[in-house]
Amino acid sequence: MSQRPIKILVIRLSALGDVAMTVPVIISIKSQYPNAEITVVSKPWVKPIFDKIGVNFVGPEIRKGRKGIVDFLRFFRKLNNLEKWDVVIDLHNVIFSKLLKILFRLTGTPFVVIDKGRQEKKELTEYPKKEFKQLPSTFERYANTFKRAGFPINIEFDTIFPREEQLTEQILTITGLKQGKWIGIAPFAQHKGKIYPPEKMEEVVKHFSLQASTKIILFGGGASEQKLLSEWETKYPNTISMAGKIKLGQELLVMNLLDVMVSMDSANMHLASLCATPVVSVWGATHPYAGFYGWKQPQENIVQLSLDCRPCSVYGNKECMWGDYRCMNNITPSQIIEKIDNIIK
């Protein structure tokens, strides 16, 4: 007689990098608890990630203002009627999920919340008296939350592409068939403290664009990012911008074929890591010690400077105390080029 499926609801709304970091843990749960059925609550546009790993997905559509209250209650009712949940696991711990916790607990549903380690992260970023040490990774924090819910695991994950997958016709019209080396460059991040100066990253693009056997593939999001990457695409040979041309699921297919990805401390580092693509990650105001480094990425691929003021924040959203963002501006393009060469040589 087969066991009744265990119904697990997992909440992680944003940011994209943090959402991507749930994947190794969720896949490990699926593998080590075959009778577990997992449903993820996150922003609707990240659904392709979870479609790829075969878990259920629900995306809330919540309007702003008073109508949002109605939407929220309707969404909770939808979740509550969807399954009889054995446990709800909150990997985000924000107002949205805290309100869900209140409602689920009123129905008697077990609800387990992540410990984000806020105090130790604060101590890591305090200046001048830092507790400068490696903190548990976000993967470990996610796994510990599942453990407290009764699901201890060993995180075992390699790639979301265990089998070779072909590029779609839409992608091929942009990239062409792969020949030679493909270098991905994702030069942006949400906050200034995590962005390498574009004029310096342009030197990296220029350097590799002159190699006939190498193709540069640029990744970005918003309108201003698309504009700059389009300029680079026009200016340099063997350079293609994917910004605004394909969606998330298709981007993953391209990242899977890259020989290396150059990324800030941003979502693209984590997306490429899910594809087992080597990442040269560039760090400024933030630091890998905070626990947000890409899955299975070697430490030797990190580009960063040793400064007493680093890290000054966990998310890179604080103004530079010196006013010059020396943590990023003093990194030379040649340092990044050397890391790339070490991987693709």
N, C-alpha and C positions, 0 to 999 in steps of 0.2 A: 504494500500500500504506500503510495507516494505521500510525501510530506506536503502540508498546506503551504503555499507560497507565503513568504514573509514580505509584507508590503512596507516599503521604506520610502518616505518622502524627503527629498534633500532640497534645501533652499540655499541658493547662492546667486544673487542678482547681478552683481558687478564687482569689480571692473573686469574687462575681458581677460586680462592676464590671470586674475584670481579665479575666474570661472574655468579657464583652461587648466589650472592647477588641480582642479577636482578630478580630472580624467584618470590619472594613474591610480588614484585611490578608489574611484568608483569601479574601474575595471578590475582591480584587485578584489573588491567585494564581490563582484559578479563571478569571478573565478573561484574564490575560496568559499563562497556561500551560494551554491548553484540554485537553491530554492528561494533566493532573495530576488524580488522584483522591485526595481528602483525607478522612481519618477523624480525628475529634476524640475524645480521651479527656477526660472531665470528669465532674462530679457528675451523677447521673442526672436531677435535677430541672431542669437547665438545657437539656435536650434540645430544648425548643421553639425556642430561639434558632437552633439549627443545622438543625433541620427547615425553618425558614423560609428559610434560605439554601442549602438543597439539598446539604449535605455529610453524609457518614456519621457515625455517632455510636456510641460505646461508653461505657457508664457502669459503673465498678467498684462492686461491692458487697462491701466489706471489713468484716468484723466486728472487734470489739476483742479484745485478748488473743491467746492462742495460736492460736485458730481463724482469726485474721486472717492469720497466716503462711500457712496452707493456702489461704485465699481469695486471697491475693496471688499465690502460685505458680500457682494455677489460672487467675487472671486473665492472668498473663503467658503461660501456655500458650495461652489463648484468643486473645490478640493475635498471638502468633507463628504460630499456625495459620490465622489469619484471612486473611492476605495474605503475600506475600513482599515486605516493605517495602523500598523503595529508600532511604528515610531516615526516621529518627524525629527529630522536632523538639520539644525540651523548652522550653516557654515559661514554665515554673514554677520548676524547679530547687529542689525540696524533697526530703525523704527518700524519699517514694514514687517520684518520677521518677528519683532517683539510683539506687535499687535496680533500677528497670527498665533504666537505662543499663548497669549491670553485666551484667545478663542478656542484653540485646540485643547488647552488644559481644562476649559469649561466642559468640553465633551468627553474628558477622561483619556485623551490621547497622549501617550508619553512624548515628551518634547525635550531634546537634548541640544544645548547651545555650545558653540565653540568658545574656547578660551583663547583670545587673540594675543595674550601676553602684552597688553598695553603698557604695563608698568616697566617691564624689562626693555621694551622698545623705546620708551621714554628715556631710560637710563643709558641706552646705547647712543642716543642722539644729543644728550646734554653736553653743553660746552661750558667750561673746559674739563669738567670732571666726568668723563665717560666711563661706563662699564663696557669697555671695548672687547667684545667676545662674540663668538658665533652663537646665535640664538636658534632654537628649533625652527626647521623649515616650515613653510605653510603646508607642505605635504604631510609632515609629521603632525602638525596641529589638526589637520583634517582627519588623519588616521586615528589620532587620540580621541577625537570626538565620536567617531564610529565605535571605538573601543569602549567608551563610557556608555554607549547605547547598547552594548552587548555584542559587538562585532569586531573583535581584535583581528588584525590582519598584518601580514608582511606585504609591503608595497612591492608588487612585481609587475613591471610594465616596461615595454620597449618602444613600441610605436603604434599609432592608430592605423598604420598601413602595413599589416603583416604580409600582404600579398601586393605584387606590383599592380598599380592602377594607371591607366592611360589618361593622358590629358584629353579634355573634351575638345570638340571641334572649335568651340568658341575661344578657348584658351589658345589653341594651336594657331588660330588666325592672328593672334597677338604675338606669341612667343616663337612660333615655328617649332620644328622638332629639335630636341636637345642634341647639340653637338658641342664638344669641348666642355669647358667649365662654366657653370652657372653660379654667379655670386649675387645673393640677395642683399639689398641694403634698405633698411627701414630706419630713416634718420630722425624720426619724430617720437615724441612722448607727450603725455598730457601736461606736464609741468616743465617750466624753464630749467629747473635744476637738474633735469634728466636729459636735456637735449644738447648734443654735441653741436657746436657752431656750424650752421649749414655751409658756410664758405670753406671751412676746413674739411667737412665731409665731401664737398665737391671735389677737393683735391684727390681724395680716395677714388671717387668715381672716375675722374680723369685718368688717373694712373692705370686702372685696370681696363678702361675702355680702349686704350691704345694697344691692348693685346688681342690680336685677331682671333685667337682661339677661346676667348673669354666673352661671356655675355653678362651684362649687369642688369638685374631685374629689381626695380624700385617699388617699394610698398609705402602707402600712405593713405590718409583718410579724407580730411576736410578740404574745403575749396582752396584754401591758401596752400595746403600741402600738395594738392593736385597740380596747382599752378607751378610751383617750384619744380616738382618732379618732371612735369611736362617740358619745362625749360631745359632741364638736364638731358632729357630724352632727345630733344632737338639739337642740343649743343654737342653731344658726345656720341661717337659711333658705338655700335654694339651695346646700346643702352635702351632699355624698354621700361616704361612706367606702367604698372598695373593699377595705379590709383584711380578709382572710380570706374574701372572697366569690368571688374569681376566681383563676385560676392565672396563671403567668408569661406564657404565650402570649396569653392574653386581655388581660392588662395592657398588652402591647405594642400591641394593637389600640386600646385606649383612649388610650394615650400618643400614638398616631399622629394622633388627632383634637384633641389639646390645642392651644390657641393659645400656651401657655407652661407650662413646668414649673418649679416652685421646688424646689430640691433642695440637700441638703448635698453635701459631697465624698463621694458614695456611689454605689451601683450605679444608683440611679434617674437620676442625671445621665447616666450612660452609656447606659442603656436608652432614655431619651428622645432622646439624641443619635443613636442608631441609627435613629430615626424621623424625623430632621431636624426635631425640635421644638425651638424656642428654649428654653434653660434659663437661669434666673436661679440661679446657684450661690452658696451662702453658705459661706465658708471661715473657719475659726478656727485651730486649732493647725497645720493642714497648709497647703500653698501650691501653686498651680498650677505653680510652678517645678520641683516634684519630678517632673512629667511625667504627671500623671494627669488632666489636663483633658479635658472631653468633646470628641468628634470634631467639628471644624468649628464649635465654639461661639465666638462673638465675645468678645473680651476685655472689651468694655464691659458685658457682662452679669454680670460677677463682682462680688460684694459681699464686701469684705474690708477690714480695717484695716491700716495701715502701722505695725507695731510691731517694735522691734529684736529681740524674742524670737521672732518668727515667721519661718519655721516652727520649732517645737520638736521635731517628729517627722515622719516620713514618713507614718505611718498614723494619727496622732491618738491613740495609745494611751499616751502618757506623762502623768503628773500635771502640772498647771500649776505652774510654778516659783514663781508668785506666789500660788497658791491661789485665785484668783478668776476664772480663765478670761476675762480681760478681752478677749481676742481675739474672743470671741463675745458676751459680755454687753454690750460697749460698742457693738455694732451696733444701730441703732435700727430698729424696724419700718418707719418712714417711708423708710429707705434701700431696703429691699426693695420696698416699695410703689411707690416711684418707678421702680425698674428694671422692674417688671411693667408699669406704666403706659406706659413708653416703648416696650414691645413690642406691647401690645394696643390702643394708642390708634388 
